[in-house]
């Protein structure tokens, strides 16, 4: 019996003496930065009209759902954006990120993003809209690629 008490006390001391830490898995900080950079490049390439940079962010089989339109490939989505841009030229686009929430484990990540976009054209009132996006990403080697993207757009209350 004294042996059990001594063993129990030693175990308790060992447990109390240990410092438990919750450490992220190796590479997660690097992955998080790469994911945030990818989302930043998405917004920058779209605002700048940089198709090559935009397409490089997507898996070749990725789909994009824009508001209530059917799912499109990244190329099909870009063609829609290019057609709109041609009608809206000249224009200036500013994107202001509001929120970014990233969850990732292993080689898969989801990103919830919200941003305010202002489109200005000479001789017209500027249009301000809120974009909400949900990205599904997959790590391919050292790179993260967009597998699926759902975008929603709505006018901002009180916008010009």
N, C-alpha and C positions, 0 to 999 in steps of 0.2 A: 504494500500500500504506500509506504513512504516513497518508493521508487516512482510510482505513478504521479504523485504530487510533485516530486522534484522534476520529472520529465515534463509535466504539464506547465510548471512554472518556467522552466527553461524555454519551452516552446512559446509561451506567452511573451517572455522577454525578447526572444528572437523576432517575433512578429512585430512587437511594438518598436523594436530597434530598427526595423527595416523602413526605409522611406519608399513608399509606393508612388510611382510616377506614371502619368499617362503620356507616353511619348508617341508622336505621330510616326507612322511607318516611314522608313527611309525613302527619300525622294519626294515626299508629299509636298514639302515647301516648294521644291523645284517644279513639280507638276502644277501646283496651284498658280505659280507665277506664269507658267506656260499657258495655262487655261485662260487666265486674265488677259494675257497678251493676245491670244487668239481672238477673244471677244472684242478687244480694243481694235485689232486689225480689221475685224468684220465691219465695225462702225466706220473706221477711217476709210476703208476701201469703198464702201457704199457711198459715203458722203463725197469722196473725191472722184467717183466714177471710174475707179481703177479695176477693170474687169479681171486682169491677170492675177492681181493680188487677191481679189475676192474669190475667184475660182480655186486658187491654191489652198484655201481654208477648208474646202469641202472634200469629202470622200466622193469618188466618181458616181456612186449610186445614192447619194444623199437626196433627201426630199425637203422641200420647203412648203409650208402651208401659210398663206398670206391672207389674213382676215377670213372671208368666207369662200375664197377661191379654192379650187381643187389642188391637191398636192402637185408640185412641180419639181423638176430637177433644178439644181443650182443654175445650170445654163438657161433653162426656160424662165426661171425667175429673173435672171439678169436681162434676158431679152425684153421682159415686161418693163423692168426698170429703165432700160435704154430707150424704149419707145416712149415712156412717160417723160424721160429727161429731154428727148428730142423736141417734144411739144412744149416743154417748160423752159427751154433755154432762152436767154441766158439766165442763170440762177446761181444763188449762193446757198449752200446748205451748212448749217451748224448743228452739231450733235452735242448735247450735254448729258453725260451719264448721271443717273440718279441713284440707282441701287444695283448691286450685283451680289447674288448669292450663289456660291459654288458648293457643290457636294461631289466628292469623288472618292472612289474606292477601286483599287486595282487599276484596270485600264479603261474604266467607264466613268463619265462625269455628266452631271446635269448643271446647267447654269440658268438661273432666273435673272433676267435683266430688265431694267426700266430706264428709259431715256427720253429726253425732250428734244425734238428736232424742229428747227425753224428753217423754212424755205423762203427765201427772198428773191423776188424778181422785179426788175425795173418797171416802174409804173403801176405796180399792183401791191395790194396789202400783203404783208408777209403772213405765212400760214404756220401756226405752231401746233404740233401734234405730239401726243405721248405714244411711244412705242413700247410695248411689252413683248418680251421674247423668252422662249424656253428653248435652250439648246440641249441636244443630246450629243455628247462627244465620245469618241473612242480613240484610245491611244494606238497609234500604228508605228511601231518601232519607237523612236524617240519623239515623234511628232504627234500632236493631237489634231484630229480632223472632226469636222461637223458631220454627223450622220443624219441628223434630223433637226429641223428648226420650225417652230411655230411662232408666227408674228401676228400681233394685234396692234391696230392703230386706231386712235380716237382723238378728236379735237380736244385741245386743252381749254377748259372753261376760262372765259375772259381773254383768250388769246386774240392777237390782232388779226 
